[in-house]
Amino acid sequence: MKSTVPAVWAGRILSGLPALFLVVDGAMKLVKPDVVVKGTVELGYPESVIFPLGVVLLSCTVLYLIPQTAVLGAILLTGYLGGAVATHVRVGAGMFPICFPIVFGVLLWGGLFLRDGRLRELIPLVRWSDARRRY
């Protein structure tokens, strides 16, 4: 399935916004300001995991941003974001902290779907009019 230019650009924008947030989040984990250390410890993690989490997050995000490895990056980021959801559920956080990573995952996959024709071939979402013509 050939990508149209508007869909590719929409996908790049839809992918870029959450990716930018994840790059900033990963960089903050590498720098470890007090607010990051405090928040991570309050979630039940030791301070010693903050830097490695930042490395993992940045690595997965870079993989996501490279077209040849974008699907692998999306899969790895889905796992990372799933861990964030599980963490917030475990500590009894409110709906916003639980849903925020889910929305990010939807944005990441939606952006990738729009910018990668191979993914659209693998997961063919068809219009209702096309589906009716088949039957």
N, C-alpha and C positions, 0 to 999 in steps of 0.2 A: 504494500500500500504506500503510495507516494505521499510525502509530507507536503502540505501546502505552506507557503511562506507565512501567512498570518497565524496558522496553528503552531508552527515552529517558534515564532517570536512570542506568542502567548505562552507556550511551554517554557521558553527560556526565562521569561519574567516570572511565571508561576514557580519555576524551580529555583530561580535566583533569590527570591525573597526569603524563603525558609533557609536556604543554604547560607545566605549572609548572616542570618541569626545564629545558625549552628557554628559558623566560623568564629563569630564573636564569642559565643559561649565556650567553644573549645579553647580559644586564646585566653579567655579569662581563667580557665582551669589551669593553664600553663603558668600564668602570672600569679595566681592564687591571692587575690586581694581578700581582705578580712571578710567582706560580705559573702564571697564564694565559700570560704572555709567555714564560716558560721552556718550558712545554709546547708552545706553538704553534711556537716556533723549533726545538725538538727534532723536530717533525714535518716540518720543512723549509720552513716559511713565514716570510717576513720579518715583523718586528713591525708594519710599516706596514699589513698586511692585517687585523689583529685588530679594530680599530674598525669598518671596513666590514663584516666578517663578522658582528659583533654587530648592526649595523643591519639587515642582510639577515635574520638569524635572527629578530630581534624582529618585523620586518615580516611575515615569512611566518607566524609564530606568531599574531600578531594577526589576520591574514586567516583563519587556521584557526579561531580562536575565535569569529568572527562568523558566525552561521548562514548568511547570504546569500553569503558568500565562502569558506565552509569547504572546499569541494571544491578551489577554486583554491589555498587555503593548504596543503591536504594534498598536492597535486601538487608545489607548490614545496618543501615540507618533504621530500618524498620525494627530490627532486633534491639538496637540501642534505645529507640523511643518506646518500645514495649517494656524495657527495663524501667524507664522513667515512669510509665503508667503503673507498673507493679509496685514501684517504690512509693508512689503517692497513695495508692490504694492501701498499702501496708501501714502507712503512718496515719491513715484516716484523714487525708487532705480533702478539701472541698472539691466540688465538681470542676471548677476551672483548672486547677493543677492536674487533675486526672484527664480532662478532655484536651488540654493544650497540646500534649505530644501526639494525640490521635489526629487532631486537625493538621498538625505538621506533617504527619505521615501521609494523610490524604493529599495535601498540597504537593509533597515531594513526588508521589506516584502520579498525580494528575498532571503535573508539569512534565514529568518524564514521558507519560503517555502522549502528550501533545507534541513533544519535540522528537520522539523516536518512532519512526514508521515501523520498525521491526517489532516493537512492543504492541503497536496497534494491530499488527498482523497476528501476533500471538494471542492477544485478548481482543477479539473483534466485537466492539460495541457498535451495534447497528441502529440506524434510525428505525422508528416504528414503520414508516412507509416502506423501507427496504425489507423488513421482516414480513410484512403482509404480502408482498409480491412473491415471496418464496412459497407460500401455502396456497 
